[in-house]
Amino acid sequence: MTNFADPSSIVVIRRFPEGQRRIAFDYPAVVDGTRIEDNIYLESGDVVFVPWPLAP
């Protein structure tokens, strides 16, 4: 990650027949092992949104 991303606010947008769903993904918690069960397998068509960090 860079200073131009907020890894704790990542969202995976996945489309379903009934509409799209936003799945929150806390990258730091998955990487450090505290929430490894929240790891997400990406599927074809998924969009990964990594927002800018909030201004200090």
DRENVEXSE-918897 format. One record per residue (C-alpha): residue number from 1; x, y, z. Coordinates in nm, 3 decimals. Example, Ala and Ser with C-alpha at 12.3 -4.5 7.8 and 13.67 -1.06 7.14 Angstrom:
BEGIN
1  1.230  -0.450  0.780;
2  1.367  -0.106  0.714;
This chain:
BEGIN
1  0.000  0.000  0.000;
2  0.100  0.358  -0.051;
3  0.021  0.682  0.127;
4  -0.238  0.738  -0.146;
5  -0.468  0.459  -0.029;
6  -0.673  0.379  0.281;
7  -0.628  0.002  0.321;
8  -0.876  -0.021  0.607;
9  -1.159  0.111  0.386;
10  -1.135  -0.122  0.086;
11  -1.468  -0.229  -0.065;
12  -1.530  -0.511  -0.312;
13  -1.832  -0.448  -0.533;
14  -1.991  -0.770  -0.657;
15  -2.286  -0.798  -0.894;
16  -2.570  -1.044  -0.838;
17  -2.889  -1.098  -1.040;
18  -3.083  -0.896  -0.781;
19  -2.830  -0.610  -0.780;
20  -2.485  -0.528  -0.654;
21  -2.342  -0.583  -0.308;
22  -2.065  -0.393  -0.135;
23  -1.835  -0.611  0.073;
24  -1.608  -0.431  0.321;
25  -1.251  -0.560  0.333;
26  -1.016  -0.459  0.616;
27  -0.681  -0.529  0.448;
28  -0.458  -0.457  0.752;
29  -0.661  -0.696  0.972;
30  -0.637  -0.976  0.715;
31  -0.266  -0.923  0.653;
32  -0.170  -0.918  1.022;
33  -0.376  -1.233  1.081;
34  -0.637  -1.095  1.320;
35  -0.924  -1.136  1.067;
36  -0.787  -1.394  0.823;
37  -1.139  -1.543  0.795;
38  -1.249  -1.220  0.624;
39  -1.019  -1.278  0.326;
40  -1.219  -1.254  0.003;
41  -1.169  -1.460  -0.311;
42  -1.220  -1.226  -0.603;
43  -1.456  -1.337  -0.876;
44  -1.474  -1.238  -1.240;
45  -1.645  -0.901  -1.262;
46  -1.561  -0.789  -0.907;
47  -1.457  -0.427  -0.866;
48  -1.208  -0.343  -0.590;
49  -1.242  0.014  -0.464;
50  -0.954  0.154  -0.257;
51  -1.034  0.508  -0.146;
52  -0.799  0.794  -0.080;
53  -0.710  0.834  0.288;
54  -0.904  1.094  0.483;
55  -0.726  1.427  0.521;
56  -0.553  1.472  0.859;
